[in-house]
């Protein structure tokens, strides 16, 4: 359930202070995000980039026909196919 929280942001994103976190007299201050949040437009993309890097480093290749399919050829000629499916976005 926390996959999208692990993506690193490439740009600076600011948000209003969450309820209960503001300091009296500083209610107009904002928070700068260091990591992705749920429902942030960039969250899915940043998570996918991290996942893709992991798969490539572990000898998988991305399908030329569908970027959500990874394959890895094993010794003996067999293949591992991995289909990435994300539900509840």
Wavefront OBJ file of the C-alpha trace (Angstrom):
o trace
v 0.000 0.000 0.000
v 2.963 2.348 0.262
v 4.512 1.853 -3.180
v 3.763 5.360 -4.437
v 5.345 6.912 -1.346
v 8.782 5.635 -2.404
v 9.222 7.704 -5.540
v 11.783 10.504 -5.546
v 10.531 13.826 -6.871
v 12.405 15.521 -9.717
v 10.895 18.958 -9.183
v 10.065 21.197 -6.241
v 6.478 20.769 -5.070
v 4.895 22.773 -2.272
v 1.625 22.227 -0.433
v -0.406 23.861 2.289
v 0.454 22.738 5.794
v -1.616 19.723 6.864
v -4.298 20.379 9.442
v -2.825 20.367 12.945
v 0.739 21.125 11.806
v 0.605 24.900 11.487
v 2.220 27.148 14.074
v 0.318 30.155 15.366
v 1.363 33.178 13.339
v 2.815 31.015 10.547
v -0.396 29.652 9.037
v 0.569 31.039 5.627
v 3.747 28.911 5.461
v 3.866 25.952 3.085
v 5.598 22.554 3.105
v 8.096 21.425 0.482
v 7.684 17.753 -0.401
v 10.760 15.526 -0.335
v 8.931 12.357 -1.456
v 5.816 11.510 -3.433
v 2.361 11.497 -1.885
v -0.809 9.632 -2.805
v -2.885 11.432 -5.433
v 0.076 13.519 -6.530
v 0.204 13.530 -10.336
v 3.914 12.676 -10.331
v 3.668 9.758 -7.861
v 2.882 6.973 -10.330
v 5.542 8.082 -12.801
v 8.242 8.419 -10.138
v 7.404 5.016 -8.693
v 7.495 3.442 -12.163
v 10.930 4.942 -12.873
v 12.254 3.428 -9.634
v 10.657 0.051 -10.421
v 11.977 0.096 -13.997
v 15.524 0.815 -12.802
v 15.294 -2.103 -10.365
v 14.097 -4.493 -13.072
v 16.789 -3.465 -15.571
v 19.505 -3.841 -12.905
v 18.235 -7.367 -12.265
v 18.673 -8.489 -15.884
v 15.092 -7.962 -17.065
v 14.343 -6.286 -20.379
v 11.338 -4.119 -21.075
v 9.079 -5.375 -23.856
v 9.284 -3.366 -27.072
v 5.512 -3.696 -27.406
v 4.287 -2.922 -23.878
v 6.309 -1.039 -21.255
v 4.441 -2.907 -18.481
v 5.850 -6.280 -19.552
v 9.352 -7.364 -18.549
v 11.160 -10.496 -19.636
v 14.312 -12.300 -18.634
v 15.925 -15.201 -20.452
v 17.166 -17.962 -18.167
v 19.885 -20.494 -18.765
v 18.415 -23.343 -20.769
v 16.307 -21.045 -22.935
v 13.319 -20.555 -20.610
v 11.897 -17.092 -19.983
v 10.405 -15.264 -17.033
v 7.637 -12.852 -18.013
v 6.488 -10.252 -15.525
v 3.393 -8.152 -16.141
v 3.082 -4.979 -14.089
v -0.485 -4.138 -13.122
v -1.428 -1.362 -10.709
v -4.946 -1.315 -9.300
v -6.780 1.472 -7.490
v -4.895 4.468 -8.887
l 1 2 3 4 5 6 7 8 9 10 11 12 13 14 15 16 17 18 19 20 21 22 23 24 25 26 27 28 29 30 31 32 33 34 35 36 37 38 39 40 41 42 43 44 45 46 47 48 49 50 51 52 53 54 55 56 57 58 59 60 61 62 63 64 65 66 67 68 69 70 71 72 73 74 75 76 77 78 79 80 81 82 83 84 85 86 87 88 89
